[in-house]
Amino acid sequence: MSGRVAQTQPRFFDGVAGRLFGIEFAPIGAAARATILIVPPFAEELNKSRRMLALAARALAALGYRVLTVDLYGTGDSEGDFADARWEIWIEDLRRLAATGASGTASPVSILALRAGSLLAADLIADGAGVERLALWQPVSSGAQFLTQFLRLKIAADMLGGNESGMAALREQLAAGKPQEVAGYMLAPELARALEGRTLSSEALRVPRRVAWFEIVARQEQALSVPGQRMTEKSRQDGASIASETLVGLPFWSTPEISTVPGLVASTARFFAEAAS
């Protein structure tokens, strides 16, 4: 890895519905060779993952990249409330950031996406964004399955509070246009519907020049998840240049305490270092 040191600059970006807060990581003493856009995970998973994403951004900036991290509209320190968040707003804001990042560089923007951010990245690619390299951290392949897991948080909380609720009832209320508070996040029916309809397809994964699929496992001998195996194999059959790797560590996006997986940062840096060399 290069000896350059990363510098950080908090910034606000103009979004279609409001200003977005982000941090730009850049190498010191040299012009950035290209831009990497970090596409964040969903809801509380972002707060749990901030430390890991910052570690990755610094490591990638040390390789000579300009790295952009951003809070999507209605999340973090960006304008808007989560209840106002919409998938279409997120995609358009990411599209603009990707276009801004690619301008003035020798190659298209690259992307690092975590969890449900992988579904946003897939939509961004389908929208025509030129993506040089794509790194996926514990990617979500099915938005419908992810939404079910998210709604289970509300069911569990209701049970602890002595209230009866069920998945069918929650989905009926969302279908009727009634927002639902889940783990402190007011989920709009429009956002739930958009998330449920998203999938990570092999077509999206064959667009970038190179793709890396990373998963966190509990044991050294543990293989890639079944969905991960199916998706990476199908993508290779469809012509994608995709590598996969498992790393032992804690699921930092959901652990009670903030945790890190240094090996994941190192492997991600190696993946992008191939293009930087």
N, C-alpha and C positions, 0 to 999 in steps of 0.2 A: 504494500500500500504506500502511496505517496506520502512524503513528509509534510505536505501542506496542511495547514490548520483551517478548520471551518470557521467562518464568521456568520453570525445570525443577525437578522434584521426583521423585527415585527413589522407587518404591513397590513393595510386594508385594501382589498380589491373591490371594484365595483361589480356587484352581481345584478341579475335581472330583477330581483325583488328587494334587494337591500345590500348593504356592505358586508363583505366577508372578511373575517380576521384570519390572517395566516402568518407564517414565519418563513422567510427565505433563508436558506443555508447556502453559502457560497464559498469557494476556495479563496484564500488570501494570496494576493500577489500574482494572480494569473486570471485570465478570462476563462469563464466556464466553457467547457467543451460542448455541453449539451444540457438539457433540462430533464429532471425526473420529477414527475407529479405524483404525490402520494394521495391515493384515494382512500378516505378513512372508512372505518366500520360503522355499524348502526348503533344509535342510542348509547347506552352506558358502556358498551364495548369500546367506544372511542376513549372515554376517560380512563379506562383500565389500560389502554394501549399507548397512551401518550408517551410514556417513558421509552418504550421500545421503538416507536416511530421516530422520536428525537435522536436516539442512539443510531438508528439506521441513517437518518438524514445527515448526521455529522460524519459518519463513516463514508457516505457517498460523496459528500462535499470534499472530503479529504482526497478523493480520487480525481477531483477536478470538475465535478458536476455542480450545477445549480439545482437545488432541491426545494420544491415548494410543498409546504404542508398547509392545509386550509381547513377551517371549520365550515361545513356546509351551512346553507341558509337554515336558520332556526335551531342551530346547534352551537354549543360552546360559546365563544365570544363574538360570533357573528350576529348580525341583526336578525330579528324575527323570533318567534316562538316555535317550538317543535310542532305545535298544533297547526302552524301555518306551512310547515315543510311539505313540499311536493316533489315527487320523483322528477318531473319534467323540469322544475326549477334547478334541481341539483345537476341534472345532465347538461342543461344549457350553461350553467356556471362553470362546470368542469370543462365543457367544450371550449369556452372562451379562455380559460386558464391554459388549456393545452395549446391553443393557437398562439397565445401570448408567449408561452414557454418555447415554442418551436421557432418563433421568429428570431432571426439573427443568429441561429445556430446552424451547424453544418448538417444536422440530421434531425428527423422528427423527434418529438418528445417521447420519453420513455415513462412507464408507469409502474409504481409499486402499490398494490392494492391488498387490503386486509379484509378477510371475512366477507360480509355482504358488499363491501366495496368492490369485490370482484364482479358482482352483477352490474354495478355502475360502470366499471371499466369495460365490460362487454358491450353495454349499450353505447358507450362513448366510441368504441371501435366500430360498431354497427352504424353509428352516425357519421362515419367517414373520417374520424380523427386518425392521422398518421401516427402510428406507434412503432418505435424502433424495437424496444425491449419491454417485456411485461413480466414482472415478478409478482407472484400470487402467494400470500401468506394465509394458510388455512382457509382456502377459498370456499365460499358457499356456492354450491351448484344449483340448488333449488330454492327460489324465493318463497314458494309455497311452504316448503318444509321449515324454512327459517322462520316464517311468520307464525307457524304453529308453535314452534319452540318459544318464540317471544311471547305469545299469548298465554302459554303455560305459566309464565311468571305471574300473571294476574290471577289465574286460577289458584295457584299455590297461595298467593297473598290473601285471596278471598277466603280460602279454607282456614287459614290461620286466624282471620278475623271473624270466623263463625258464619260467613256468608256462603251460600251455595251458588256456584257458577259452573258452567261447562263450556267446552269448546264450541259446540253447536250453537249455544245461546249467544256467545260472543260474536261468532261469525254472522249470525242473524242480525245482531244489532249493528255491526259494521255495514252489512249489506243494506240495512235500512237507513244508513247515513248518520249513525250515532257514533261520535268519537268515543274512544275507550282509553282510560288512563292505565298504562302498563308500566310498573316499576318506576313511577314518577314521570313518565313521558306520555303526553296526550297524543295518542295515535289517531290521525285523521283517516276516515274511511277511504279517501282518495289515495293516500300514501299506502295504506294496507293493500288496496286493490292492485296498485302498481307493483308493489313488492311481490305479491303473490303470483303475478303473471310473468316474473322474470326467471330466466334460466341461464346458466353458463353453458354456452354451446361450443362445440369443436370448431364451428365456422369462425367464431370470434378469435379463437386461439391460434388459428393458422395465419392470421393477418400480420401480427408482429414478426419481425425477423427471428427473434428468439424468445422463448417463454420458459420460465422456471416456476415449478409448482412445489411449494414447501409446506410440509405438515409437521406439527408437533406431536410426538408420541411419548408414551410413558416408559417404554423399554427400548433398549438398543436394537433388539432383534425384531421389533414390531414393524410390520410392513405398512405401506401406504393404505389409507382407508379404501374400502370397496368402491365408493363413488369416485375417489381419486384415481384408483387404478383404471376404472372404466373410462373416465374422461380423458386421462392422459393417453391411454391406448387408442381410443377412438380418434383423438386429435392427431396422433402420429399417423394413423391410417389415412386421415384426411389431408396429410401433408404438412402438419405443423412441426416446427423444430422445437420440441418441448422436452425439458429435463425435469426429473422429480427427485426430491430428497426428503428424508425424514430426519428430524433432530429431536433428541431427548430433552424434555423440559416441561414446565408447567403451562397450562393454557392461560397465558397472561391476560388475554382479553376477558376472562371471566373469574379470575382468582379473587378471593376476598381482599387480599393485600396486593399492592403493586409488585409485580414480579417481572423478571427479564429472562430472555434466552440468548445469551451472548453468541452461541453458535449460529443462531439464525441470522443475526446481524453480520457475522463473518461470512457465512455462505452467500448472503445477498450481495455483500460487497464483492466477493469473488465473481459472482455472476456479472455484475456491471463492470468489473475491472477488465473482463475479456474485451469489452468494447472500447474501454479507455486506453488499452495498451497499444 
